[in-house]
């Protein structure tokens, strides 16, 4: 289980990312708080599988953003 400190860092970082959509940001933040795929899907009127796809795409973007930041820091 993630600690509260880690969750705060991730949620603060996700909120600042300019290259992810509002829907991707919402899904990631809700998933960090352990909200089910079914509940998130109900809000957007899509299936659990689609929410899983959105989450996967957003995670790729977040990882890419972290990697690019490390490259530019050197």
ROSE-4610 file (N, C-alpha, C; in Angstrom, 1 decimal, always signed):
// ROSE-4610
residu = [X/X/X/X/X/X/X/X/X/X/X/X/X/X/X/X/X/X/X/X/X/X/X/X/X/X/X/X/X/X/X/X/X/X/X/X/X/X/X/X/X/X/X/X/X/X/X/X/X/X/X/X/X/X/X/X/X/X/X/X/X/X/X/X/X/X/X/X/X/X/X/X/X/X/X/X/X/X/X/X/X/X/X/X/X/X/X/X/X/X/X/X/X/X/X/X/X/X/X/X/X/X/X/X/X/X/X/X/X/X/X/X/X/X/X/X/X/X/X/X/X/X/X/X/X/X/X/X/X/X/X/X/X/X/X/X/X/X/X/X/X/X/X/X/X/X/X/X/X/X/X/X/X/X/X/X/X/X/X/X/X/X/X/X/X/X/X/X/X/X/X/X/X/X/X/X/X/X/X/X/X/X/X/X/X/X/X/X/X/X/X/X/X/X/X/X/X/X/X/X/X/X/X/X/X/X/X/X/X/X/X/X/X/X/X/X/X/X/X/X/X/X]
num = [1/1/1/2/2/2/3/3/3/4/4/4/5/5/5/6/6/6/7/7/7/8/8/8/9/9/9/10/10/10/11/11/11/12/12/12/13/13/13/14/14/14/15/15/15/16/16/16/17/17/17/18/18/18/19/19/19/20/20/20/21/21/21/22/22/22/23/23/23/24/24/24/25/25/25/26/26/26/27/27/27/28/28/28/29/29/29/30/30/30/31/31/31/32/32/32/33/33/33/34/34/34/35/35/35/36/36/36/37/37/37/38/38/38/39/39/39/40/40/40/41/41/41/42/42/42/43/43/43/44/44/44/45/45/45/46/46/46/47/47/47/48/48/48/49/49/49/50/50/50/51/51/51/52/52/52/53/53/53/54/54/54/55/55/55/56/56/56/57/57/57/58/58/58/59/59/59/60/60/60/61/61/61/62/62/62/63/63/63/64/64/64/65/65/65/66/66/66/67/67/67/68/68/68/69/69/69/70/70/70/71/71/71/72/72/72/73/73/73/74/74/74]
x = [+0.8/+0.0/+0.9/+0.5/+1.2/+1.0/+2.1/+1.9/+1.2/+0.7/+0.1/+1.0/+2.3/+3.3/+3.4/+3.5/+3.6/+2.4/+1.2/+0.0/-0.1/+0.3/+0.3/+1.3/+2.5/+3.4/+2.9/+2.3/+1.8/+0.6/-0.3/-1.4/-1.0/+0.0/+0.4/+1.1/+1.9/+2.6/+1.6/+0.6/-0.4/-1.1/-1.5/-2.2/-1.5/-0.1/+0.7/+1.0/+0.8/+1.2/+0.3/+1.0/+0.2/-0.2/+0.4/+0.2/-0.8/-1.5/-2.6/-3.9/-4.9/-6.3/-6.9/-8.0/-8.7/-9.3/-9.8/-10.3/-9.2/-8.1/-7.0/-6.5/-6.5/-6.1/-7.1/-8.4/-9.4/-9.3/-9.2/-9.1/-7.9/-6.7/-5.5/-5.7/-6.2/-6.4/-7.4/-8.5/-9.5/-8.9/-8.1/-7.5/-6.5/-5.8/-4.9/-5.6/-6.9/-7.7/-8.5/-8.2/-8.8/-10.3/-10.7/-12.1/-12.1/-13.2/-13.3/-13.5/-13.1/-13.3/-14.7/-15.6/-17.0/-17.6/-17.2/-17.7/-17.2/-16.0/-15.5/-16.1/-16.3/-17.0/-18.4/-19.1/-20.5/-20.6/-19.6/-19.6/-19.5/-18.6/-18.4/-19.3/-20.0/-20.9/-20.2/-19.0/-18.3/-18.0/-17.5/-17.2/-16.0/-15.8/-14.6/-13.4/-13.6/-12.4/-11.9/-12.8/-12.4/-11.7/-12.2/-11.5/-10.1/-9.9/-8.6/-7.7/-8.2/-7.4/-7.0/-7.9/-7.6/-6.5/-6.6/-5.6/-4.3/-4.2/-3.0/-2.3/-3.1/-2.5/-2.0/-2.7/-2.3/-1.0/-0.9/+0.4/+1.5/+1.4/+2.4/+2.9/+1.9/+2.3/+3.0/+2.6/+3.2/+4.7/+4.9/+6.2/+7.1/+6.5/+7.3/+7.7/+6.7/+7.0/+8.1/+8.1/+9.1/+10.5/+10.5/+11.7/+12.3/+11.4/+11.9/+12.4/+11.8/+12.3/+13.7/+13.9/+15.3/+16.3/+15.9/+16.9/+17.2/+16.3/+16.5/+17.2/+17.1/+17.8/+19.3/+19.8/+21.3/+22.0]
y = [-1.2/+0.0/+1.2/+2.2/+3.5/+4.3/+5.0/+5.9/+7.2/+7.9/+9.2/+10.2/+10.1/+11.1/+10.8/+9.5/+9.2/+9.6/+9.3/+9.7/+11.2/+12.0/+13.5/+13.9/+13.3/+13.7/+13.3/+12.1/+11.7/+12.6/+12.9/+13.7/+15.1/+15.6/+17.0/+17.0/+16.0/+15.9/+15.8/+14.9/+14.7/+15.9/+16.7/+17.9/+19.0/+18.9/+19.9/+19.5/+18.3/+17.9/+18.5/+19.2/+19.9/+19.0/+17.9/+17.1/+15.9/+15.9/+14.9/+15.6/+14.9/+15.5/+15.6/+16.3/+16.4/+15.0/+14.3/+13.0/+12.0/+12.1/+11.2/+11.6/+12.9/+13.4/+12.9/+13.0/+12.6/+11.1/+10.3/+8.9/+8.5/+9.1/+8.8/+9.2/+10.4/+10.8/+9.9/+9.6/+8.7/+7.3/+6.8/+5.5/+5.5/+6.6/+6.7/+6.6/+7.0/+7.0/+5.7/+4.7/+3.4/+3.4/+4.3/+4.3/+3.3/+2.5/+1.4/+1.9/+1.0/+1.3/+1.5/+0.7/+0.7/+2.1/+2.6/+3.9/+5.1/+5.0/+6.0/+5.9/+4.7/+4.5/+5.0/+4.8/+5.3/+6.8/+7.5/+8.9/+9.4/+8.7/+9.1/+8.4/+7.4/+6.7/+5.7/+5.2/+4.2/+3.0/+1.9/+0.7/+0.7/-0.3/-0.5/-0.6/-1.3/-1.6/-0.3/+0.6/+1.9/+2.8/+2.7/+3.5/+2.9/+1.6/+0.9/+1.4/+1.5/+2.0/+3.5/+4.3/+5.7/+5.8/+4.9/+4.9/+4.5/+3.5/+3.0/+4.1/+4.8/+5.8/+7.0/+7.3/+8.4/+8.0/+6.8/+6.3/+6.4/+6.1/+6.2/+7.6/+8.5/+10.0/+10.5/+10.0/+10.4/+9.9/+8.7/+8.1/+8.9/+9.2/+9.9/+11.3/+11.9/+13.3/+13.2/+12.2/+12.0/+11.8/+11.0/+10.7/+11.9/+12.7/+13.9/+14.9/+15.0/+15.9/+15.6/+14.3/+13.8/+14.1/+14.0/+14.3/+15.8/+16.7/+18.1/+18.7/+17.9/+18.3/+18.2/+17.3/+17.1/+18.2]
z = [+0.0/+0.0/+0.0/-0.8/-0.8/+0.4/+0.8/+2.0/+1.6/+2.5/+2.3/+1.6/+2.0/+1.4/-0.1/-0.4/-1.8/-2.6/-2.0/-2.7/-2.9/-1.9/-2.1/-3.2/-3.2/-4.2/-5.6/-5.8/-7.1/-7.5/-6.6/-7.0/-7.3/-6.5/-6.8/-8.2/-8.5/-9.8/-10.9/-10.8/-11.8/-12.1/-11.1/-11.3/-12.1/-12.1/-12.8/-14.2/-14.6/-15.9/-17.0/-17.9/-18.9/-20.1/-20.3/-21.5/-21.3/-20.2/-20.1/-20.0/-20.5/-20.6/-19.2/-19.1/-17.8/-17.4/-18.4/-18.1/-17.6/-18.2/-17.8/-16.4/-16.1/-14.8/-13.7/-14.1/-13.2/-12.8/-13.9/-13.7/-12.8/-13.1/-12.3/-10.8/-10.6/-9.2/-8.5/-9.1/-8.5/-8.3/-9.2/-9.0/-7.9/-7.7/-6.6/-5.2/-5.2/-4.0/-3.9/-4.8/-4.8/-5.2/-6.0/-6.5/-7.6/-7.7/-8.6/-10.0/-11.0/-12.4/-12.7/-12.1/-12.3/-12.0/-10.8/-10.4/-11.3/-11.7/-12.6/-14.0/-14.5/-15.7/-15.7/-14.6/-14.5/-14.6/-14.0/-14.1/-15.6/-16.4/-17.8/-18.8/-18.3/-19.2/-20.1/-19.6/-20.4/-19.6/-20.3/-19.6/-18.8/-17.9/-17.1/-18.0/-19.1/-20.0/-20.6/-20.9/-21.5/-20.4/-19.2/-18.1/-17.9/-18.0/-17.9/-19.0/-20.2/-21.4/-21.1/-20.7/-20.4/-19.3/-18.3/-17.2/-17.7/-18.6/-19.1/-20.0/-20.8/-21.7/-20.8/-19.7/-18.9/-18.1/-17.7/-17.0/-17.9/-19.2/-20.2/-20.3/-20.4/-20.5/-19.3/-18.1/-16.8/-16.8/-17.2/-17.2/-18.2/-19.4/-20.4/-19.8/-19.2/-18.6/-17.5/-16.7/-15.7/-16.3/-17.4/-18.1/-18.7/-19.4/-20.0/-19.0/-17.9/-16.8/-16.4/-16.2/-15.8/-16.9/-18.1/-19.2/-19.2/-19.0/-19.0/-17.7/-16.6/-15.4/-15.5/-16.3/-16.3/-17.0]
